[in-house]
Amino acid sequence: MTVCAIEAIEPMIEPTAKDGSRPGAELAITADGGYAARLARSGDSWFPERWTLDGPEPYAVPLPGNQPEEPGTQVLPMGDGRVLIHRPLDGRHAFALLYPTGPGTGELPLGAVECPDPGTPLRLLPPAPGGDRAYALALGERSTTVWLVAGGAFGPEYVTEVPGRCSGGVWLDRTGRLLALDREIGGRTKAVVVDLERDGEVSPLLQISAESDDRLLLADADSGLLLIGSDAPSPGGRQRLGWGVLGSTLPVRFPECLRIEGCTLTPFAIQPGQMLTPESCGVALRVDGSAGSWVGVWRPSERQVRHLPAPEGWLPGAGLWSRDGELQLPYVTGEMPCGVARVRAETSVGPEVCGTPGSGVGVESGVDPAVRAPVAPVAPVAPVAVARPVPLQQAPLGRLVTKVGKPGNEVTKLVTN
């Protein structure tokens, strides 16, 4: 009899919360990087705070209301500098836009969303491209409702209902039309695309294997680079971090350098502007380990992670890239209530070994293992020319899979090297 020992390793990707959200940053940043918002604390009180990031120096403007906010209140920056606030009130979800008015805070009520079940979780999605609209997800028992909560004509507007319980939320294009969600049905989670301009039409995005949980963690609309979390490459069902390219027929890859024992890696920013070279995009990673949280920088073209110490007071998981490769990390300290550390990450790093923050580079790995999951293009719906991956069973597979079994009862088998 053969006995197999399975090494217990901490999961690479943290589970989602009850409201479908993933562990994220304390600071939400607009898609263009111009503004940010967070819930700040003064003593025992909480209040919204807006950051301006596109000027010569970042600065924060407090937006306190008539009374302190609850600790779980959600805020979201809009492209015009106003801040959207979501307040749960007696089973209703109220929304308003906040803006500075001299010494005070102006507030424009937008209305409320009332769910059939008063206990229905509702959360804001990440800031949409364009900055003039904001969306939220309401999680029911068997379906998830998408709401337009800011930017509509008459307050919050129903957009669509997606079968299954959805989590995550990643924008795939620059127009705010294609929204990727991680949908759970029948005990399996697969990323799907919701077309907000076609009555919420839902189509598959990721399906690495029929038995795997496949989530989209981050995407860049310029290069099409996708950061993916899946348990497909791990026989023990452990979540791994991988990457693919939107519209490509190449497989999703799970590099060994993105597997650090005892640490959780969470991608939070991709370098924009790399239109034809997704492999050269810088990816910023939040690394959580026994020594705390620090920053990792990685590029698909490299087989190593560069580890950088986080600035003092870093809001973990918050940050953005400039087009020329400068990583900007917001932080707060007693002396600096609104600061941004700027890091110039080199396009290549040496093969030195490191496993702790501040040592400069990551461990050089061997050949990247790949689960053969093609990410193939589908003809886009006019007028938006956006390529879209399709699930394994529908992609042009080439030699990536084989069919086994008798005619009429074939089974698709993944081929690995």
Secondary structure, DSSP 4 states (H G I P E B T S, - for coil): -----------SSPPP-TTSPPS--SSEE-TTSSEEEEEEEETTEEEEEEEE-SSSS-EEEE---SSPBPTT-EEEE-TTS-EEEEEEETTEEEEEEEEEETTEEEEEEEEEEE-SSTT--EEEPSPPTTSS-EEEEEE-SSEEEEEEEESSSSSSEEEEEEESEEEEEEE-SSSS-EEEEEEEETTEEEEEEEETTTTTEEEE---S-TT--EEEEEE-TTT-EEEEEESTT-TT---EEEEEETT--SEEE--GGG--TT-EEEEEEE----SS-GGG--EEEEEEETTEEEEEEE-TT-SS-EEEPPPTTB-TT--EE-TTSEEEEEE--SS-SSEEEEEE--S--------STTSSS-----SPPEEEEE----PPPTT--------GGGS--TTSEEEESSTTS-EEEE---
